[in-house]
Amino acid sequence: MRIAVVGATGMVGEVMLKVLAERNFPVTELIPVASERSVGKEIEYKGTKYKVVGLQTAVDMKADIAVFSAGGDTSLEWAPKFAAAGTTVIDNSSAWRMDPTKKLVVPEINASVLTKEDKIIANPNCSTIQMVLALAPLHRKYNIQRIIVSTYQSITGTGVKAVKQLENEYAGIQGDMAYKYPIHRNAIPHCDSFEENGYTKEEMKLVRETQKILGDNTIRVTATAVRVPVVGGHSEAVNVEFTNDFDVNEVREILHHTDGVVVQDNLDTFTYPMPLYAEGKNDVFVGRIRRDESQPNTLNMWIVADNLRKGAATNTIQIAEYLIQAGLV
């Protein structure tokens, strides 16, 4: 199994390499790929050093699977070239997610939609993945009508420059700014660029991707996305209105038996999810599960995950694992 990691020197690319190693993915040949300025650099994988190659070289090497985390423009230009060479691409950017000809996949929910003909597969947005993983089994049981979500998103979603900005501000050092404003001791209600409707792209991803993954365009979703000075992962306050009523203990039981979800919900011991403890883990953590007493059939919950793991790298690698198990590559 020849695996190309496109964007291998970036923040998500580095986590992809870690996840491949941790999960003992059946790599027979690793092809680390990055932009021209990184070509020739060495990366280490399982104790062996590999030289970074450029995009055209990687296409010519005809990998079985290429996992992409190199930005939307790179994906739009290069994913079709890899696909034309027979490589199955799993893309972590927003480039292909809402393309009606491309599948948008969270393996625990909808991997079964994949076929051998799917040569470019889209990985959803980090904030969407953790939310829908918790909501999918509840949608099947109670039928979701409306979702109100407020996110508290880690600076790692912006990248290395944002992490450096926070470190500099914490230390009182002037440096490059990833954001228009300070992030230390601040919360910025602005993730990604604004659309004409006044929402950010990040907020609209939560709307559109949720409907596509759950296969239901009637679900109403409204979102507010906020960047907070946190490194470990994204947190979300989610309010869900169902068609059918529910029992809160049954909700906990359903989530407890959902692959990839860990319920942390014990008020007696002050147990609830936090990004500090989600960092470096592949699961989605759910807690503060309680009825919304202001209207019928409505639930509140708190959902946390490491955005570089299940929100990006881990989900990508899980798609690749499914492709192998199902004999699609």
Backbone torsions as a table, in degrees:
resi	resn	phi	psi	omega
1	MET	NA	107.0	-178.2
2	ARG	-91.0	120.5	-174.5
3	ILE	-116.3	124.2	172.4
4	ALA	-100.1	131.4	174.9
5	VAL	-109.7	104.8	-176.2
6	VAL	-91.5	119.4	-171.1
7	GLY	94.1	31.3	-172.2
8	ALA	-63.6	-23.5	-177.3
9	THR	-94.0	-2.0	-179.8
10	GLY	-85.7	177.1	-175.7
11	MET	-62.4	-47.8	179.9
12	VAL	-72.4	-38.4	178.6
13	GLY	-57.7	-41.5	178.4
14	GLU	-63.7	-38.3	178.2
15	VAL	-70.7	-36.2	175.5
16	MET	-56.7	-44.1	179.0
17	LEU	-62.7	-41.0	177.2
18	LYS	-61.6	-45.4	-177.0
19	VAL	-66.9	-40.8	175.7
20	LEU	-56.0	-43.6	-179.5
21	ALA	-68.7	-46.9	-177.5
22	GLU	-60.9	-37.5	-175.5
23	ARG	-91.2	6.8	-178.9
24	ASN	49.2	46.9	177.6
25	PHE	-60.2	139.7	-173.7
26	PRO	-75.3	68.6	-180.0
27	VAL	-83.9	119.8	173.1
28	THR	-95.4	-28.5	175.2
29	GLU	-146.2	125.4	178.3
30	LEU	-99.1	132.4	178.6
31	ILE	-121.3	95.3	176.8
32	PRO	-78.4	131.2	-173.2
33	VAL	-127.0	139.6	176.4
34	ALA	-154.5	-176.7	-179.1
35	SER	-68.3	166.8	-175.3
36	GLU	-55.0	-34.8	-176.7
37	ARG	-69.8	-16.0	178.9
38	SER	-102.1	-5.3	-178.3
39	VAL	-60.9	134.1	-180.0
40	GLY	95.8	-19.4	175.3
41	LYS	-65.1	158.6	179.2
42	GLU	-109.1	138.8	170.0
43	ILE	-121.1	156.7	-178.6
44	GLU	-110.6	136.0	177.4
45	TYR	-139.3	119.2	-179.8
46	LYS	51.6	42.3	174.3
47	GLY	82.4	-0.6	178.5
48	THR	-112.7	140.6	178.3
49	LYS	-92.3	138.5	179.2
50	TYR	-127.3	140.3	177.0
51	LYS	-84.7	134.7	177.5
52	VAL	-71.2	135.1	178.0
53	VAL	-114.3	165.0	178.2
54	GLY	-82.6	172.3	-173.4
55	LEU	-65.1	-45.9	-177.9
56	GLN	-65.5	-39.2	176.9
57	THR	-59.5	-42.5	-179.0
58	ALA	-65.4	-40.4	176.7
59	VAL	-58.2	-46.0	-177.3
60	ASP	-65.7	-23.2	-179.4
61	MET	-80.0	-8.3	171.7
62	LYS	51.1	61.5	175.7
63	ALA	-65.4	156.1	174.3
64	ASP	-70.9	-45.5	-179.5
65	ILE	-132.4	138.7	171.6
66	ALA	-121.1	123.5	174.8
67	VAL	-100.1	124.8	-172.6
68	PHE	-105.1	131.7	165.9
69	SER	-148.1	69.4	-172.9
70	ALA	-133.9	17.3	178.4
71	GLY	93.6	154.6	-173.7
72	GLY	-62.8	-42.3	-178.0
73	ASP	-63.1	-42.5	177.3
74	THR	-62.1	-42.2	-179.3
75	SER	-65.0	-42.6	-179.8
76	LEU	-61.8	-39.1	-177.8
77	GLU	-78.5	-42.2	-167.3
78	TRP	-101.9	-27.0	-179.8
79	ALA	-57.6	-43.8	177.9
80	PRO	-63.1	-31.2	178.9
81	LYS	-69.0	-41.9	175.1
82	PHE	-62.8	-45.2	-178.7
83	ALA	-61.6	-40.1	179.7
84	ALA	-64.5	-26.3	178.4
85	ALA	-85.2	1.7	177.3
86	GLY	97.1	3.1	-179.9
87	THR	-86.5	136.2	173.5
88	THR	-86.1	122.7	-176.9
89	VAL	-100.7	132.0	170.0
90	ILE	-114.8	112.8	-168.3
91	ASP	-106.1	129.2	-176.4
92	ASN	-93.7	-2.0	-179.6
93	SER	-87.8	179.9	178.7
94	SER	-86.4	0.6	-169.4
95	ALA	-56.9	-41.8	-170.2
96	TRP	-112.5	-1.2	-169.1
97	ARG	-59.7	-42.5	-176.1
98	MET	-99.5	9.3	173.4
99	ASP	-68.6	120.6	-176.1
100	PRO	-63.6	-15.8	180.0
101	THR	-91.3	-2.2	-177.3
102	LYS	-115.2	143.7	178.9
103	LYS	-85.4	140.9	178.6
104	LEU	-113.7	113.2	-160.4
105	VAL	-125.3	129.1	161.4
106	VAL	-114.7	110.6	-167.1
107	PRO	-52.2	-40.1	-178.4
108	GLU	-65.2	-20.3	-176.1
109	ILE	-100.4	-50.7	-167.0
110	ASN	-142.7	28.5	178.6
111	ALA	-59.5	-26.0	-176.0
112	SER	-64.8	-12.1	178.4
113	VAL	-75.8	-13.9	-174.0
114	LEU	-76.4	144.7	176.9
115	THR	-133.8	173.3	177.4
116	LYS	-63.7	-23.4	-178.1
117	GLU	-76.8	-14.1	-178.5
118	ASP	-80.7	96.9	-177.5
119	LYS	-95.2	-16.2	172.1
120	ILE	-127.5	116.4	-177.4
121	ILE	-116.6	134.3	-176.8
122	ALA	-95.2	134.6	172.5
123	ASN	-93.0	128.9	-176.7
124	PRO	-67.7	170.8	175.2
125	ASN	-64.4	148.6	-176.3
126	CYS	-57.2	-45.7	-177.1
127	SER	-68.7	-29.6	177.4
128	THR	-70.8	-45.3	-174.9
129	ILE	-54.8	-51.3	-174.4
130	GLN	-66.8	-33.5	-179.9
131	MET	-70.3	-49.2	-175.4
132	VAL	-69.9	-28.1	178.3
133	LEU	-61.6	-39.5	177.9
134	ALA	-77.1	-31.7	-173.8
135	LEU	-86.3	-27.5	-174.2
136	ALA	-54.7	-48.7	-179.5
137	PRO	-67.6	-28.5	178.3
138	LEU	-74.4	-33.5	176.0
139	HIS	-63.8	-42.5	179.2
140	ARG	-61.2	-36.4	-174.8
141	LYS	-85.2	-43.1	-169.3
142	TYR	-117.0	-13.0	179.5
143	ASN	67.2	102.7	-178.1
144	ILE	-74.7	132.8	173.8
145	GLN	-101.1	-42.7	-174.4
146	ARG	-149.6	144.1	177.3
147	ILE	-126.7	131.2	169.6
148	ILE	-115.4	120.4	-176.8
149	VAL	-128.5	133.7	170.7
150	SER	-118.1	126.7	-177.3
151	THR	-104.3	151.3	175.4
152	TYR	-125.8	92.8	-162.8
153	GLN	-101.4	137.5	179.9
154	SER	-64.3	147.2	176.7
155	ILE	-66.8	-18.3	178.4
156	THR	-64.9	-19.6	175.3
157	GLY	-66.1	-22.7	177.5
158	THR	-86.9	-34.0	177.1
159	GLY	124.4	-172.7	-173.8
160	VAL	-58.7	-39.5	-176.9
161	LYS	-61.1	-37.1	179.4
162	ALA	-70.1	-39.0	177.5
163	VAL	-61.9	-42.1	179.0
164	LYS	-65.2	-39.5	178.7
165	GLN	-59.7	-46.2	180.0
166	LEU	-62.9	-44.3	180.0
167	GLU	-60.7	-43.5	178.9
168	ASN	-62.1	-46.6	-178.4
169	GLU	-65.0	-38.7	178.5
170	TYR	-61.9	-35.7	-178.2
171	ALA	-90.9	-2.3	-179.4
172	GLY	75.2	28.0	-178.0
173	ILE	-105.2	135.2	173.2
174	GLN	-76.1	135.7	179.7
175	GLY	-161.6	-172.5	178.2
176	ASP	-61.4	145.2	-179.0
177	MET	-110.3	123.8	172.3
178	ALA	-79.9	-27.1	-178.0
179	TYR	-115.3	160.5	179.0
180	LYS	-67.6	-25.2	-176.0
181	TYR	-126.1	165.5	172.5
182	PRO	-60.1	146.3	176.1
183	ILE	-105.3	-26.6	176.7
184	HIS	-63.7	129.0	-179.4
185	ARG	58.5	36.0	-176.7
186	ASN	-144.9	165.6	171.6
187	ALA	-136.3	124.9	-173.5
188	ILE	-111.1	113.3	-177.0
189	PRO	-80.9	57.3	-171.6
190	HIS	-157.7	94.8	175.6
191	CYS	-114.4	118.5	-175.7
192	ASP	73.5	-174.0	-174.5
193	SER	-87.6	161.2	-179.2
194	PHE	-83.5	143.4	173.2
195	GLU	-97.2	174.4	-175.7
196	GLU	-63.0	-27.2	-177.6
197	ASN	-81.1	2.2	179.2
198	GLY	91.2	-7.4	175.6
199	TYR	-92.8	156.0	175.2
200	THR	-84.1	163.0	176.4
201	LYS	-57.5	-39.6	179.9
202	GLU	-59.4	-42.1	179.9
203	GLU	-66.8	-40.6	-179.2
204	MET	-73.7	-25.7	172.8
205	LYS	-60.7	-41.6	178.8
206	LEU	-61.3	-34.1	178.8
207	VAL	-72.0	-58.2	-170.3
208	ARG	-71.3	-42.6	-176.6
209	GLU	-69.7	-36.6	178.9
210	THR	-61.0	-45.6	179.5
211	GLN	-62.4	-40.9	-177.6
212	LYS	-69.1	-45.1	-177.7
213	ILE	-66.6	-42.3	-179.4
214	LEU	-81.3	-6.2	176.1
215	GLY	66.2	35.6	-176.2
216	ASP	-147.9	100.8	-178.9
217	ASN	-77.6	-3.4	178.6
218	THR	-85.1	-11.8	178.6
219	ILE	-69.4	123.8	178.9
220	ARG	-89.9	130.1	-177.4
221	VAL	-131.2	133.8	171.3
222	THR	-133.5	139.5	-169.9
223	ALA	-136.9	148.6	167.2
224	THR	-128.3	122.1	-176.5
225	ALA	-109.7	128.2	-174.2
226	VAL	-127.4	134.0	176.3
227	ARG	-91.7	128.9	-178.5
228	VAL	-125.0	157.1	-176.1
229	PRO	-77.4	64.7	-177.1
230	VAL	-126.7	143.5	179.4
231	VAL	-104.3	-31.1	-166.2
232	GLY	-72.9	-24.0	-178.0
233	GLY	163.6	178.0	-180.0
234	HIS	-93.5	144.1	173.8
235	SER	-121.3	148.9	-178.8
236	GLU	-140.0	131.4	168.7
237	ALA	-94.9	116.3	-172.1
238	VAL	-120.4	127.8	177.1
239	ASN	-114.3	121.1	-172.7
240	VAL	-123.6	124.6	176.3
241	GLU	-102.4	126.8	-178.3
242	PHE	-106.0	160.1	171.2
243	THR	-70.5	-42.3	-175.5
244	ASN	-105.1	150.3	178.6
245	ASP	-73.6	165.1	-174.6
246	PHE	-141.2	162.6	169.9
247	ASP	-106.6	128.3	-174.6
248	VAL	-59.6	-38.6	179.3
249	ASN	-67.0	-34.2	176.2
250	GLU	-67.3	-38.6	176.0
251	VAL	-58.0	-47.3	178.4
252	ARG	-59.3	-41.0	-178.5
253	GLU	-65.6	-43.3	178.2
254	ILE	-60.3	-46.9	-179.3
255	LEU	-65.9	-36.4	179.2
256	HIS	-60.7	-30.9	-178.4
257	HIS	-99.3	14.0	179.4
258	THR	-94.6	123.9	179.1
259	ASP	-56.0	132.6	175.8
260	GLY	85.8	-3.8	-180.0
261	VAL	-111.2	135.1	174.2
262	VAL	-119.2	122.7	177.9
263	VAL	-85.9	123.6	175.6
264	GLN	-124.5	91.7	-168.4
265	ASP	-150.4	73.9	177.8
266	ASN	-135.3	103.5	-175.7
267	LEU	-70.2	-26.3	-179.9
268	ASP	-63.7	-33.2	-179.2
269	THR	-107.2	12.4	-178.4
270	PHE	54.2	44.0	-179.4
271	THR	-98.8	117.5	177.1
272	TYR	-158.0	158.7	-176.4
273	PRO	-69.1	144.7	174.7
274	MET	-145.6	143.7	-178.2
275	PRO	-62.1	-27.3	178.3
276	LEU	-56.7	-35.9	-177.1
277	TYR	-100.0	-11.5	176.7
278	ALA	-82.4	-22.3	-175.1
279	GLU	-57.4	131.0	178.4
280	GLY	83.1	1.3	-179.4
281	LYS	-109.6	153.5	-174.8
282	ASN	-94.6	-9.0	-175.8
283	ASP	-86.4	167.2	170.5
284	VAL	-106.3	130.0	-174.1
285	PHE	-107.0	132.4	-176.1
286	VAL	-127.2	133.5	177.4
287	GLY	-155.4	-167.4	-176.2
288	ARG	48.6	41.7	-178.0
289	ILE	-80.4	118.0	-175.5
290	ARG	-157.6	155.2	179.3
291	ARG	-72.6	138.6	169.8
292	ASP	-79.6	110.1	-174.1
293	GLU	-81.5	0.8	-178.0
294	SER	-88.1	-15.0	177.9
295	GLN	-159.1	161.1	-174.8
296	PRO	-68.4	156.9	167.6
297	ASN	54.2	34.5	-173.6
298	THR	-128.5	138.0	-171.8
299	LEU	-123.5	142.4	170.2
300	ASN	-109.3	142.0	175.9
301	MET	-152.2	160.6	-177.5
302	TRP	-121.5	121.6	-172.2
303	ILE	-122.4	128.5	-176.1
304	VAL	-132.3	139.8	174.3
305	ALA	-155.6	154.9	172.4
306	ASP	-71.8	112.5	-174.5
307	ASN	-67.1	-22.1	177.3
308	LEU	-84.4	-19.0	179.7
309	ARG	-93.4	-99.1	-177.9
310	LYS	-59.2	-29.9	179.1
311	GLY	-73.0	-9.0	-177.2
312	ALA	-152.9	-84.3	-170.2
313	ALA	-62.3	-48.9	-175.1
314	THR	-63.7	-44.1	179.9
315	ASN	-61.0	-39.8	178.1
316	THR	-60.6	-47.3	-178.8
317	ILE	-67.5	-34.7	177.4
318	GLN	-65.1	-36.4	175.1
319	ILE	-62.6	-44.8	178.9
320	ALA	-60.7	-41.7	178.0
321	GLU	-60.7	-42.3	179.2
322	TYR	-62.5	-42.6	-179.9
323	LEU	-57.0	-41.2	179.6
324	ILE	-68.7	-49.7	-177.5
325	GLN	-60.2	-35.9	-177.4
326	ALA	-87.3	0.1	178.9
327	GLY	69.6	30.8	-178.0
328	LEU	-93.7	-6.4	172.8
329	VAL	-131.1	NA	NA
